[in-house]
Amino acid sequence: MLRVIAALTVGAILAMGASVAIVNVATSTPEPPDKPLYNYGGR
Amino acid sequence: MDHAGGARAGVDDVAVRVGGAPRVNLVRHVSCDDALRVLPERRSTIRAPRVPVGLPAALRDRGVLSRFAPALTGLFLGALVLGPALGPGFVLRYDMVFVPDPPLWTAGSGLPRAVPSDFVVALLSLVVPPQVVQKLVLLAIFVLAAAGAAALVPSRRTVPRLAAAVCYVWSAYLAQRLLLGHWALLLGYAGLPFVVLAAHRLGEARAGAFPGRVARLALALVPAAVGGFQAMLVSALVLVAVTRTRRGLLAAVAVSGALSLPWLIPALAADAAADPAGVDAFAARADGPFGTAGSLLTLGGAWNAEAAVPGQGLLWSASVRLVVAVVGIWGFLRAARGPAKVWGPRLAVAAAVGYGIALAGATPFGAAVLKGLGVFWTGFGPLRDGQVYVAPLALVVAVGFAVVVGGLARRDAAGRIAGAVGILAPILALPTLAWGASGSLRAVDYPADWRRVQAIVAADPAPGRVLVLPWNAYRAFGWNGGRVVLDPAVKLFGREVVWNDTLVVEAAGGEIAVAAENPRVRRLTEAVTGSDAPLEAVFRAEGVRYVLVEVEAADRAKADNCTLNGSRYRCRFPEADIVYTGPDLLLLRLDRSE
């Protein structure tokens, strides 16, 4: 029983963290670069 | 396993008996492989797998389902990751450039970066539309990678094989390289597990079986060979480490050398130079809270901050990925002392060397060494983007993580939950990779101007190069959602294209300009950017017939003489004929004889 609870707890924590990460990313909308020329990238 | 448990067993469990008496505690929760290895003479005692009903006959054998489960999982995950990229049109992002009607052959100078991958794409495009070719290639990466990682797990149980497949496919490495458009490298990544298997078998082949094993190695290297130089170099790292005997090593070097000829010959013949600044520009970087070393350990750390999966740097994601990596390495080291003891330690060495190369560029001493090597010989240039060589570590982590998950996934309620959590953990650590990495990948169609210009140039039998302006390599077109991409004009024509391959990277200390590899570009940059003088004479002398100008939004609004046709570059070619002008492109012809 203890192993079941432990496995469920780990799964729930992972699912919760993933949900927060998705919401976090979905609510931020970074502006795309508005110019035809662009650098290869940034470090 | 207890005997009662054996009686309830499905495909994964076996009843092991010795001399008619049950040997309790001999092996607990063993896989078919493990059991066969323990007692090969008792194969007849393996219980038949339970057969699910309601499926087509070919699929009613759970062995068949289990066998193809990793590949099907890879296909599903590929569809999940690519999402909007599988719609109509082309996916254009960084170095991933597919064009309509790709030419079979284009002359080029500098180092051959898309050889033979572009040729293979053009060849396939003769029978399948290039948009479809791109999607099939991208999906194939996921399917191959998943199936390969699962094949390396020293167990036939479905749960650990699925864990390996998911862990290898849903990794920061694959994600970042996909967002950098390095699909050709990812072909090598996908084929890497098969290279390990083939190299291992090559080392233990008897004389009669040796030619067949060499052929299988060549087959395993095909994805990397199609990918080109980066994919082959990563594969070579693993190949050299895993192949055991001297005869096997010689054969491996010969096969990989032969498959490398398409890019090796032009690379050795090219008059190209590798700018040492590239080491600073493309060194691995920290993309999370654990520094560069930690980022590489979590299979991230690619140089470009804009190629990170949204949310990848969050403490949550980085922490879970670090736990997966550490658990995976621990599990692999355990397996390397047991069922994978022949090839495991050798793959671990390849992973350690790859990790060392990746980390080297981020340290002052390592960077100095890499710069020195690059100056000594251009052939060391590929070492500057060191994160590429973390691929063997990704394989180690995936296999090791699968071994641990397999150990936890017993056939009770807790074991099933643990198995499911283990399989899903890599996805939950980086959930924003789904759906085109949260919108970072999306298929778009080229505006009509592009196809018209391509057709005009293709219809002209007169020889001559095509010059592409503005004088920069990368674009962020509005019609491509502002996603940065290598100028598609570079691959649009069956003629040599003159373009500026100087790479500009923004860094904390200011811009880093990695000088062009193409010697012609190094010569012409001063003429293009040094003044506003007309350029016709300069480019006629270079054999340029067409000038393709991609019209900038800022210039469209202007109405002076120089921007009459939508581009400031019109003034630089005052006597050139206007062949085509549209909202996005302006095509000029320098040669007025026709």
Boltz contact constraints between the chains, C-beta under 6 A:
constraints:
  - contact:
      token1: [A, 3]
      token2: [B, 414]
      max_distance: 6.0
  - contact:
      token1: [A, 4]
      token2: [B, 413]
      max_distance: 6.0
  - contact:
      token1: [A, 4]
      token2: [B, 414]
      max_distance: 6.0
  - contact:
      token1: [A, 7]
      token2: [B, 414]
      max_distance: 6.0
  - contact:
      token1: [A, 7]
      token2: [B, 417]
      max_distance: 6.0
  - contact:
      token1: [A, 7]
      token2: [B, 418]
      max_distance: 6.0
  - contact:
      token1: [A, 7]
      token2: [B, 421]
      max_distance: 6.0
  - contact:
      token1: [A, 8]
      token2: [B, 417]
      max_distance: 6.0
  - contact:
      token1: [A, 10]
      token2: [B, 421]
      max_distance: 6.0
  - contact:
      token1: [A, 11]
      token2: [B, 421]
      max_distance: 6.0
  - contact:
      token1: [A, 14]
      token2: [B, 425]
      max_distance: 6.0
  - contact:
      token1: [A, 14]
      token2: [B, 428]
      max_distance: 6.0
  - contact:
      token1: [A, 17]
      token2: [B, 316]
      max_distance: 6.0
  - contact:
      token1: [A, 18]
      token2: [B, 428]
      max_distance: 6.0
  - contact:
      token1: [A, 18]
      token2: [B, 431]
      max_distance: 6.0
  - contact:
      token1: [A, 21]
      token2: [B, 311]
      max_distance: 6.0
  - contact:
      token1: [A, 21]
      token2: [B, 316]
      max_distance: 6.0
  - contact:
      token1: [A, 21]
      token2: [B, 431]
      max_distance: 6.0
  - contact:
      token1: [A, 22]
      token2: [B, 431]
      max_distance: 6.0
  - contact:
      token1: [A, 25]
      token2: [B, 310]
      max_distance: 6.0
  - contact:
      token1: [A, 25]
      token2: [B, 311]
      max_distance: 6.0
  - contact:
      token1: [A, 25]
      token2: [B, 432]
      max_distance: 6.0
  - contact:
      token1: [A, 25]
      token2: [B, 438]
      max_distance: 6.0
  - contact:
      token1: [A, 32]
      token2: [B, 482]
      max_distance: 6.0
  - contact:
      token1: [A, 33]
      token2: [B, 476]
      max_distance: 6.0
  - contact:
      token1: [A, 33]
      token2: [B, 482]
      max_distance: 6.0
  - contact:
      token1: [A, 36]
      token2: [B, 475]
      max_distance: 6.0
  - contact:
      token1: [A, 36]
      token2: [B, 552]
      max_distance: 6.0
  - contact:
      token1: [A, 37]
      token2: [B, 470]
      max_distance: 6.0
  - contact:
      token1: [A, 37]
      token2: [B, 472]
      max_distance: 6.0
  - contact:
      token1: [A, 38]
      token2: [B, 474]
      max_distance: 6.0
  - contact:
      token1: [A, 38]
      token2: [B, 476]
      max_distance: 6.0
  - contact:
      token1: [A, 38]
      token2: [B, 484]
      max_distance: 6.0
  - contact:
      token1: [A, 39]
      token2: [B, 504]
      max_distance: 6.0
  - contact:
      token1: [A, 39]
      token2: [B, 506]
      max_distance: 6.0
  - contact:
      token1: [A, 40]
      token2: [B, 474]
      max_distance: 6.0
  - contact:
      token1: [A, 40]
      token2: [B, 503]
      max_distance: 6.0
  - contact:
      token1: [A, 40]
      token2: [B, 505]
      max_distance: 6.0
  - contact:
      token1: [A, 41]
      token2: [B, 304]
      max_distance: 6.0
  - contact:
      token1: [A, 41]
      token2: [B, 306]
      max_distance: 6.0
  - contact:
      token1: [A, 41]
      token2: [B, 505]
      max_distance: 6.0
  - contact:
      token1: [A, 42]
      token2: [B, 305]
      max_distance: 6.0
  - contact:
      token1: [A, 42]
      token2: [B, 306]
      max_distance: 6.0
  - contact:
      token1: [A, 42]
      token2: [B, 506]
      max_distance: 6.0
  - contact:
      token1: [A, 43]
      token2: [B, 285]
      max_distance: 6.0
  - contact:
      token1: [A, 43]
      token2: [B, 305]
      max_distance: 6.0
  - contact:
      token1: [A, 43]
      token2: [B, 507]
      max_distance: 6.0
